[in-house]
Amino acid sequence: MADKKTQLAVVGGGPGGYAAAFMAADLGLDVTLIDPEINPGGVCLHRGCIPSKALLHAAGVIDEAHAARAWGLNFSGLNIQHTKLREWKNQVVARLTGGLGRLVKDRNITYMQARAAFQDNRTLDIQLLEGRQQTLAFDNAIIATGSEAMRIPQFDLDSDRLLDATAALNLDQVPKKLLVIGGGYIGLELGTVYAALGSQVTVVEMTPGLLPGADRDLVRILQKRLSNRLAAILLQTTVKSLKVQKNGIKAELEGPDADQKARIFDNVLLAVGRRPNSAGIGLSNTGIEVDERGFIKVDAQRRTAETSIFAIGDVAGEPMLAHKASHEGRVAAEVIAGRPVVYEPAAIPAVVFTDPEIAWVGLTELEAADRKIAHKVVRFPWAASGRAATLDRDDGLTKLIIDPQSERVLGMGIAGPGAGEMIAEGVLGLEMGANVTDLGLSIHPHPTLSETIMEAADLFHGTATHFFQAKKKRR
């Protein structure tokens, strides 16, 4: 006999886990939420999305203070106190996690600060952080254990000079020279923060371009700006070796733009991706199936091979995004409550919170070409945007990928300040099956950056107000 019983056990309190628990409780289920942290939030809130965005906001303010000199605003004597900045970042995290703790109590959810593993398909072994153990029987369970940063075995150095994203966000110090291994969103976001705080940042990426998977015209805008802020961006470059020394880490780099001389860095940030947390939670004691990459296999309702157990978020497959996990969690909770729903989003947006931000949703131009999908691309340059001019940020771009026959919007991409906020219009457009005329006829407020979406749509018909595109003569 188990020590306790619950209708629904949610293992993992990140954006997917707590969203699932809250939805299930709102639908009347008895819910137990299990997570090692004192309050829910997961990696995203405690050591990822939220603290990184707080620091990125600070980095943006620093950059804008420097840029303001060209406008006649000279903020002389700018003093960056990284200790106070760290404290502010921690306060943001504490306020939000504390708020989630109150929402747990408001919904009468049982919260267990513990680790859990499956004893079988109806029972969890609970290891409370205080040291006690107990068992929990459940009618249904949701696995929301998330993911962890990947390590490279040969670079698994026993040194506090080698950082992962969590360590980098602690902001214990600002290194004079920082090497970032990985040109994906994590490496670029954290590299942006440290560059603004005064580090000489070198980014190494083994592929031919930054942000693999994103459209190149959007990435070029970001790369041009980063080139003026980072010490170096080395593409098609690998790290042959890392060696800890008294004065730092000696790195040997190999690539077309990397000289053969080894370089010394104060710290090295390893940002080469994440892997699902599917090991060590007792899956072998169940009939749950895992693929070769460690992702738990689920159906359209997020149900595993064990009909009483569901899986959501990073552990259940890509894209490994917090908002995707939250949506999956709500779907799983509804299914468990007896509602006839499935997980079938038409669009999942992606945002890189660098400066400029890059955001996209739906079909990218690269995907359309690779899959040989008929499409037309229209691009509205922010150099033609009055609002972008007032921000002194006219290097941005808004693009639409459109079906040339039906004129339905297949995808949207944006590079520029606020792109992460603007992309939601593209999400709604794809979910509602909007065509390009719908976007063009929707009146957008002036002067705003969102107008660039409207004008990009008008460009499809050759009628954009602020951008002239000569029509091709018919033969």
VOGU-3710 file (C-alpha; in Angstrom, 3 decimals, decimal comma):
1> madkktqlav> 0,000/0,000/0,000  1,239/3,487/-0,906  1,686/6,098/1,803  -0,485/8,609/-0,074  -2,791/8,717/-3,074  -3,689/11,398/-5,613  -5,781/11,630/-8,760  -2,994/13,351/-10,680  0,728/13,427/-9,926  2,763/15,966/-11,892
11> vgggpggyaa> 6,495/15,278/-11,831  8,328/18,526/-12,517  7,283/22,083/-11,695  8,485/24,020/-14,724  6,275/25,984/-17,158  4,751/22,739/-18,446  4,360/21,071/-15,076  2,807/23,924/-13,146  0,562/24,873/-16,098  -0,701/21,282/-16,185
21> afmaadlgld> -1,202/21,178/-12,405  -3,057/24,504/-12,352  -5,344/23,511/-15,246  -6,109/20,124/-13,681  -6,922/21,737/-10,339  -9,153/24,298/-12,067  -10,999/21,363/-13,657  -11,643/19,815/-10,261  -8,926/17,165/-9,963  -6,975/16,360/-6,799
31> vtlidpeinp> -3,406/17,289/-7,826  0,040/16,655/-6,347  2,933/18,632/-7,850  6,461/17,343/-7,222  9,648/19,351/-7,778  13,019/19,781/-5,983  12,687/23,577/-5,752  11,006/25,297/-2,819  8,530/26,845/-5,289  7,530/25,873/-8,844
41> ggvclhrgci> 9,116/27,505/-11,871  11,600/24,936/-13,148  14,802/25,768/-14,992  13,015/28,435/-17,043  12,062/30,589/-14,105  14,856/29,749/-11,663  17,882/29,459/-13,968  16,835/30,184/-17,554  14,212/32,278/-19,336  13,441/34,823/-16,633
51> pskallhaag> 16,892/35,570/-15,155  18,450/35,693/-18,616  15,809/38,133/-19,881  16,306/40,327/-16,816  20,019/40,525/-17,596  19,347/41,034/-21,304  17,117/43,974/-20,428  19,974/45,471/-18,422  22,350/44,847/-21,319  19,931/46,638/-23,644
61> videahaara> 19,800/49,658/-21,344  23,596/49,804/-21,288  23,787/49,653/-25,086  21,098/52,303/-25,430  22,916/54,576/-22,997  25,998/54,371/-25,203  23,968/54,856/-28,403  22,234/57,926/-26,927  25,424/59,957/-27,309  24,579/60,281/-30,991
71> wglnfsglni> 21,239/61,846/-30,036  22,796/64,475/-27,784  22,270/62,519/-24,559  25,535/61,826/-22,788  25,213/59,645/-19,695  28,725/60,240/-18,425  30,128/58,109/-15,638  28,010/55,031/-16,285  28,889/52,683/-13,439  27,957/49,004/-13,723
81> qhtklrewkn> 27,649/47,272/-10,355  27,321/43,637/-11,312  26,714/42,552/-7,694  23,687/44,836/-7,413  22,542/43,728/-10,860  22,706/40,114/-9,717  20,665/40,971/-6,624  17,994/42,654/-8,755  17,847/39,628/-11,077  17,457/37,344/-8,060
91> qvvarltggl> 14,663/39,551/-6,699  12,769/39,203/-9,982  13,079/35,416/-9,804  12,075/35,298/-6,129  9,002/37,452/-6,712  7,762/35,302/-9,573  8,493/31,942/-7,933  6,878/33,169/-4,732  3,818/34,129/-6,742  3,621/30,620/-8,162
101> grlvkdrnit> 3,871/29,225/-4,634  0,836/31,282/-3,645  -1,087/30,086/-6,705  -0,362/26,482/-5,670  -1,954/27,165/-2,278  -4,865/29,084/-3,802  -5,719/26,024/-5,906  -5,328/23,585/-2,994  -2,603/21,672/-4,848  -0,386/19,440/-2,719
111> ymqaraafqd> 3,194/20,566/-3,336  6,051/18,209/-2,488  9,605/19,518/-2,533  11,112/16,236/-3,607  12,418/14,030/-6,380  10,267/11,280/-7,838  10,814/8,034/-9,744  8,309/5,475/-10,997  8,039/2,312/-8,940  5,510/1,038/-11,485
121> nrtldiqlle> 2,802/2,482/-13,732  0,635/3,538/-10,766  3,140/4,374/-8,024  5,908/6,922/-7,465  8,817/6,642/-5,066  9,198/10,069/-3,464  12,541/11,211/-2,066  11,821/14,271/0,048  14,679/16,751/0,221  14,529/16,607/3,990
131> grqqtlafdn> 15,624/12,958/3,710  12,397/11,035/4,226  11,005/8,630/1,652  7,426/7,727/0,860  5,314/6,294/-1,937  2,546/8,024/-3,833  -0,170/6,159/-5,741  -1,843/7,955/-8,640  -4,654/7,477/-11,118  -2,740/9,503/-13,734
141> aiiatgseam> 0,670/11,106/-13,918  2,285/13,768/-16,084  6,053/13,706/-16,634  7,376/17,255/-16,975  11,020/16,803/-16,000  12,394/19,140/-18,665  15,965/19,097/-19,940  19,538/19,838/-18,913  22,530/21,453/-20,558  24,608/19,099/-22,684
151> ripqfdldsd> 28,228/18,540/-21,814  31,114/17,625/-24,094  32,974/14,761/-22,364  36,456/15,882/-23,357  35,718/19,371/-21,961  34,251/18,184/-18,660  36,869/20,079/-16,703  36,909/20,222/-12,929  37,147/23,989/-12,823  34,851/26,861/-11,943
161> rlldataaln> 36,269/28,631/-14,989  34,159/26,363/-17,230  30,577/27,613/-17,133  27,210/26,305/-18,200  24,203/28,601/-18,635  23,218/28,268/-14,967  26,658/29,280/-13,736  26,826/32,145/-16,225  23,516/33,529/-14,952  24,857/33,610/-11,398
171> ldqvpkkllv> 26,964/36,566/-12,503  29,611/35,854/-9,876  32,077/37,947/-11,820  32,524/39,596/-15,198  35,512/38,008/-16,953  37,816/40,155/-19,017  37,857/37,539/-21,779  35,049/35,028/-22,319  34,911/32,198/-24,855  31,405/31,044/-25,802
181> igggyiglel> 31,264/27,609/-27,412  28,047/27,462/-29,421  26,376/30,045/-31,655  22,806/29,081/-30,776  20,352/31,199/-28,853  21,753/30,409/-25,386  25,328/31,274/-26,314  24,353/34,455/-28,154  21,993/35,700/-25,437  24,531/35,204/-22,654
191> gtvyaalgsq> 27,357/36,451/-24,838  25,322/39,634/-25,415  24,914/40,132/-21,660  28,596/39,727/-20,854  29,693/41,902/-23,771  27,456/44,722/-22,482  28,936/44,282/-19,005  32,457/44,728/-20,378  33,735/41,282/-21,362  35,638/40,674/-24,568
201> vtvvemtpgl> 33,464/37,861/-25,938  34,537/35,383/-28,600  31,832/33,098/-30,028  32,815/29,820/-31,690  30,279/27,993/-33,866  31,069/24,805/-35,778  28,449/25,346/-38,534  28,684/27,948/-41,335  26,299/30,337/-39,586  24,897/31,516/-36,278
211> lpgadrdlvr> 21,490/30,239/-35,151  21,268/27,178/-37,400  17,675/26,751/-38,585  16,808/30,447/-38,664  16,554/32,241/-42,017  19,848/33,773/-43,084  18,480/37,232/-43,915  17,296/37,613/-40,316  20,545/36,251/-38,873  22,657/38,603/-41,001
221> ilqkrlsnrl> 21,088/41,612/-39,292  21,948/40,212/-35,875  25,437/39,127/-36,892  26,271/42,565/-38,277  25,347/44,209/-34,984  27,092/41,563/-32,883  30,267/41,971/-34,947  30,554/45,496/-33,562  30,034/44,354/-29,978  31,863/41,056/-29,667
231> aaillqttvk> 35,584/40,501/-29,885  35,143/37,821/-32,565  32,608/35,500/-34,182  34,376/32,420/-35,530  32,241/30,236/-37,801  33,062/26,730/-39,028  35,376/26,587/-36,049  35,860/23,878/-33,444  37,629/23,780/-30,099  40,434/21,229/-30,267
241> slkvqkngik> 41,350/21,400/-26,591  40,800/23,243/-23,339  43,427/23,291/-20,616  43,033/24,913/-17,205  45,947/27,130/-16,169  46,537/29,490/-13,281  45,764/32,498/-15,447  42,695/31,031/-17,156  41,752/28,385/-19,716  43,993/27,791/-22,695
251> aelegpdadq> 41,908/27,061/-25,797  43,104/25,688/-29,117  40,734/26,611/-31,928  40,597/25,215/-35,440  38,832/26,993/-38,282  39,267/29,258/-41,298  39,443/32,445/-39,216  41,120/31,002/-36,130  44,862/31,530/-35,917  46,928/28,564/-34,824
261> karifdnvll> 48,132/30,284/-31,680  46,325/29,099/-28,530  44,309/31,744/-26,710  43,823/32,322/-22,996  40,328/33,089/-21,664  39,289/33,886/-18,116  36,164/31,761/-18,524  34,602/29,432/-21,084  30,839/29,121/-21,495  29,650/25,808/-22,924
271> avgrrpnsag> 26,356/26,382/-24,760  25,969/23,483/-27,182  22,347/22,537/-26,580  20,167/20,622/-24,141  19,066/17,025/-23,653  15,874/15,605/-22,122  15,746/14,573/-18,467  14,336/11,105/-19,040  17,019/9,123/-17,198  16,862/8,318/-13,506
281> iglsntgiev> 13,101/8,613/-13,117  12,256/4,902/-13,215  10,912/4,666/-16,749  12,257/1,096/-17,011  9,723/0,117/-14,353  6,934/1,080/-16,734  6,014/0,406/-20,343  6,976/3,944/-21,401  9,005/4,096/-24,621  11,959/6,423/-25,221
291> dergfikvda> 13,566/7,222/-28,585  17,284/7,148/-29,400  17,750/10,764/-28,260  16,081/10,220/-24,892  12,732/11,820/-25,704  9,654/10,080/-24,331  7,306/8,931/-27,089  3,803/10,396/-26,849  0,641/10,501/-28,946  -1,416/13,528/-30,002
301> qrrtaetsif> -2,877/13,788/-26,502  0,606/13,610/-24,911  -0,129/10,072/-23,626  2,786/7,630/-23,364  2,672/3,890/-24,043  1,359/3,639/-20,471  -2,190/4,952/-20,856  -2,231/6,410/-17,328  0,983/8,403/-17,812  1,509/11,489/-19,991
311> aigdvagepm> 4,668/13,430/-20,904  5,028/17,087/-21,872  7,643/19,749/-22,538  11,327/19,247/-23,277  11,274/15,595/-22,204  8,582/14,843/-24,803  10,334/16,232/-27,882  11,315/19,355/-29,757  10,963/22,272/-29,979  12,288/22,627/-26,438
321> lahkashegr> 10,431/25,819/-25,585  8,653/26,878/-22,402  5,496/28,077/-24,153  5,196/24,805/-26,041  5,484/22,939/-22,719  2,770/25,069/-21,110  0,374/24,415/-23,973  1,077/20,683/-23,881  0,547/20,653/-20,125  -2,878/22,222/-20,404
331> vaaeviagrp> -3,849/19,746/-23,135  -2,743/16,749/-21,044  -4,670/18,049/-18,029  -7,823/18,463/-20,111  -7,495/14,944/-21,505  -7,116/13,512/-18,010  -10,201/15,485/-16,936  -12,161/13,799/-19,718  -12,222/16,494/-22,370  -11,894/15,447/-26,063
341> vvyepaaipa> -8,834/17,517/-26,972  -5,551/16,927/-28,791  -2,298/18,827/-29,156  -2,359/20,256/-32,676  -0,945/23,801/-32,828  -0,733/25,366/-36,256  2,135/27,570/-35,117  4,778/27,569/-32,381  6,788/30,801/-32,284  10,519/30,935/-31,605
351> vvftdpeiaw> 12,283/33,997/-30,207  15,962/34,776/-29,721  16,250/37,609/-27,190  19,468/39,119/-28,479  19,776/42,695/-29,716  18,199/42,807/-32,199  15,681/40,137/-31,310  14,924/37,507/-33,931  11,530/35,803/-34,028  9,822/33,494/-36,446
361> vglteleaad> 6,719/31,333/-36,676  5,343/28,833/-39,142  7,255/27,944/-42,282  10,696/29,475/-42,672  12,153/30,304/-46,050  14,808/27,618/-45,525  12,157/24,982/-44,772  10,060/25,999/-47,754  13,052/25,599/-50,076  14,170/22,289/-48,523
371> rkiahkvvrf> 10,654/20,813/-48,702  10,045/22,269/-52,191  6,907/24,054/-51,048  5,688/26,724/-53,455  6,053/30,090/-51,754  6,645/33,779/-52,245  8,680/35,870/-49,831  8,057/39,568/-49,207  10,411/41,660/-47,090  9,695/45,069/-45,623
381> pwaasgraat> 12,885/46,857/-44,518  12,675/48,858/-41,311  14,613/51,629/-43,053  11,157/52,547/-44,406  9,547/52,579/-40,939  8,992/55,914/-39,222  8,870/54,271/-35,790  12,163/52,445/-36,398  13,734/55,797/-37,344  12,605/57,366/-34,052
391> ldrddgltkl> 14,280/54,477/-32,227  17,456/54,821/-34,300  16,999/51,141/-35,191  16,242/51,079/-38,902  18,309/47,962/-39,597  15,410/45,575/-38,926  13,329/43,447/-41,267  9,834/41,978/-41,368  9,195/39,149/-43,817  6,235/37,000/-44,789
401> iidpqservl> 6,231/33,600/-46,467  3,049/33,282/-48,536  1,364/30,598/-50,611  1,293/32,192/-54,111  -1,953/30,430/-55,058  -4,193/30,696/-51,999  -2,323/33,756/-50,663  -2,453/32,251/-47,169  0,290/33,281/-44,784  2,611/30,301/-44,235
411> gmgiagpgag> 5,189/31,949/-42,029  6,529/35,181/-40,585  9,996/36,281/-39,559  11,134/39,464/-37,823  14,528/40,868/-36,870  14,584/43,972/-34,723  13,761/45,362/-31,279  10,505/43,929/-29,948  10,351/41,119/-32,495  9,341/38,684/-29,744
421> emiaegvlgl> 6,236/40,732/-28,975  5,324/41,355/-32,611  5,506/37,695/-33,659  2,278/36,941/-31,767  0,364/38,529/-34,639  1,879/35,930/-36,928  0,874/33,144/-34,523  -2,737/34,323/-34,526  -2,705/34,752/-38,291  -1,513/31,188/-38,872
431> emganvtdlg> -3,911/29,732/-36,295  -6,854/31,561/-37,915  -5,794/30,701/-41,476  -5,325/34,350/-42,433  -4,328/35,339/-45,929  -2,024/38,182/-46,826  -4,932/40,513/-47,597  -6,284/40,011/-44,064  -3,007/41,335/-42,650  -2,897/44,241/-45,099
441> lsihphptls> -6,469/45,345/-44,411  -6,058/45,180/-40,623  -5,438/48,764/-39,503  -2,255/48,975/-37,459  -1,537/51,924/-35,132  0,874/54,593/-36,333  3,706/55,052/-35,681  4,553/51,531/-34,517  6,863/48,738/-35,539  3,800/46,510/-36,012
451> etimeaadlf> 2,986/48,562/-39,117  5,849/46,753/-40,835  3,688/43,592/-40,795  0,861/45,428/-42,550  3,220/46,964/-45,095  4,940/43,644/-45,743  1,509/42,242/-46,557  0,801/45,176/-48,871  4,116/44,525/-50,604  2,720/41,196/-51,806
461> hgtathffqa> 0,282/43,187/-53,938  2,835/45,898/-54,745  0,952/48,591/-52,808  3,058/49,271/-49,702  2,717/52,947/-48,788  6,246/53,575/-47,593  8,237/51,283/-49,880  8,213/51,355/-53,661  8,937/48,165/-55,528  9,034/48,450/-59,317
471> kkkrr> 6,631/46,067/-60,971  8,085/43,614/-63,457  6,932/44,184/-67,000  4,995/41,360/-68,538  6,340/40,009/-71,781
//
